[in-house]
Amino acid sequence: MSTPLARLLAMAYRHLIDGLHARLAEHGYTDVRPAYGYVLLAVREGPMTGVDVAALLGTTKQAAAKQLDAMERAGLIARTT
């Protein structure tokens, strides 16, 4: 029996993410979560609000705020007022 395509894609994605995190750790970024990537890609286009991040991640505003707090502590983002 062959492995379903969706499973193969999930395995490839996991391998890619694991490799990315290993390379980030080599450069001193040891506390990077997979969801950070979605936020970092989105903010390349310009500033986002916490509400925008919540919508992007499909979470509550409170969960997005916690994520942004962690990203700010890690030095990955800087908030503006």
Contacts in CASP RR format, 6 or more apart in sequence:
PFRMAT RR
TARGET T0000
AUTHOR 0000-0000-0000
METHOD contacts of the structure
MODEL  1
MSTPLARLLAMAYRHLIDGLHARLAEHGYTDVRPAYGYVLLAVREGPMTG
VDVAALLGTTKQAAAKQLDAMERAGLIARTT
17 34 0 8 1.000
21 32 0 8 1.000
24 30 0 8 1.000
24 32 0 8 1.000
29 74 0 8 1.000
29 76 0 8 1.000
31 70 0 8 1.000
31 74 0 8 1.000
32 74 0 8 1.000
32 76 0 8 1.000
33 67 0 8 1.000
33 70 0 8 1.000
35 57 0 8 1.000
35 67 0 8 1.000
36 67 0 8 1.000
36 71 0 8 1.000
36 74 0 8 1.000
36 76 0 8 1.000
38 56 0 8 1.000
38 57 0 8 1.000
39 48 0 8 1.000
39 53 0 8 1.000
39 56 0 8 1.000
39 57 0 8 1.000
39 67 0 8 1.000
39 68 0 8 1.000
39 71 0 8 1.000
39 77 0 8 1.000
40 76 0 8 1.000
40 77 0 8 1.000
42 48 0 8 1.000
42 52 0 8 1.000
42 53 0 8 1.000
42 56 0 8 1.000
43 77 0 8 1.000
47 80 0 8 1.000
48 56 0 8 1.000
50 61 0 8 1.000
50 64 0 8 1.000
50 65 0 8 1.000
50 68 0 8 1.000
51 61 0 8 1.000
51 64 0 8 1.000
53 64 0 8 1.000
53 67 0 8 1.000
53 68 0 8 1.000
54 60 0 8 1.000
54 61 0 8 1.000
54 63 0 8 1.000
54 64 0 8 1.000
57 63 0 8 1.000
57 64 0 8 1.000
57 67 0 8 1.000
59 67 0 8 1.000
68 77 0 8 1.000
68 79 0 8 1.000
71 77 0 8 1.000
72 78 0 8 1.000
72 79 0 8 1.000
END
